[in-house]
Amino acid sequence: MPAPPVRTVRSIVAMVPLLLAAAACASDQSAPPPAASAVTDPPTTTTTEPATTTTAAPKTVEDEVAAAYRVAVDAFFEAFADPAKDSPALAEHWTGEGLSYLEGKLREARQQGRIADAASDAPTVTVVRVTVAGSTASLSSCIVDPTVMLDRSTDEVVNDRVTSTLYLSALEHGESWQVSEVALIQQWDDGKGCER
């Protein structure tokens, strides 16, 4: 049970002497009635607003999996801003074969001297379906990727191809949901999405 507000406790404590005095007067039949006061205090009114609470709809496990996947994909694309730098966020959101796959892609970009153009539009991630079984989940998604890749030394565009890619991913739950596997199902060289 939550503790009562401090103001409520103070009000109760302040009222105890008044209640005791009133009880003493009520039991003393010979006490004269109280004298009328020459000074009158203005009447006070107290209004209280009705309490309002907002309750968010409970998150489903599927919602949690989808949210974790989106964060993991964002971490992946952020790592391409400079593949030569360590990206600790990847290990927070990726594990197993999924993490190995990403590290390979980053190593390849590093060896080729490629970086993502910061002015590129952000990829669009659409979660198509999530299936959860205990501490594992499978998720299909469509990623429309307009990321422009540049040569690190010359800033020349080396890849400005927009792709729409359908993926099937596996996630595992330890302390949080992490992407453990990624499989490319189909890819199109346009930004039209995966509903074909």
Steps between C-alpha positions, in 0.01 A plus 500: 500500500651837412576745782243778543605842372685716753228765487240242607713382793557861614127571480420198715769590756371859518144378558583267793514781766177648367326162521628448854377844605162438339471167677588663834239772449236249398550299821497815727129585526561802727723688257349823370430532129777659300486879473426654165804637329510864401729419210371261243720316259382484141355164412738269325414249239708214383457345161679196382545401141399147415801273477590402149725217399611394161579142439700395199391184333718215620783416268488158350812290476472534123510881537812471715668274243415739215629800697826319586546407134455861385758619754742229384458601134554866592823405681612311189448798268657741752813282503542560126542873560860407581571127475857557628365595844390249761126485546416363845128538426523209257589251775211634710245420229661221296638162598623173349492462122314831465784689668760309295314591179501870589862501605586343162304769313674775700842341444430486125400869494811589703729307265341667197526843663125560492280703733131587498414852388357682800266690265333176388137447586444257785400144412137404552442186706163327475439201723279260307448217750625396844469154652613441858569164664632543853837674490535485120321686225497513122429821319455584134569855394536723199778759498499771236860623499588828325843523670765651274848354549804722443870439450654611829802671343331677207135538612399366158178301482575128461148367555178699481275207424168498686391150599193337650597183684287234666679343801424217737668549836523304824514668839593360841406631841763510772504827691329655196397400148800474264516414131685168468455412131419682177408346166441700184187356335464728197634836380375750244699790354242769579335667794152354446498277807448124518128456437510374143 
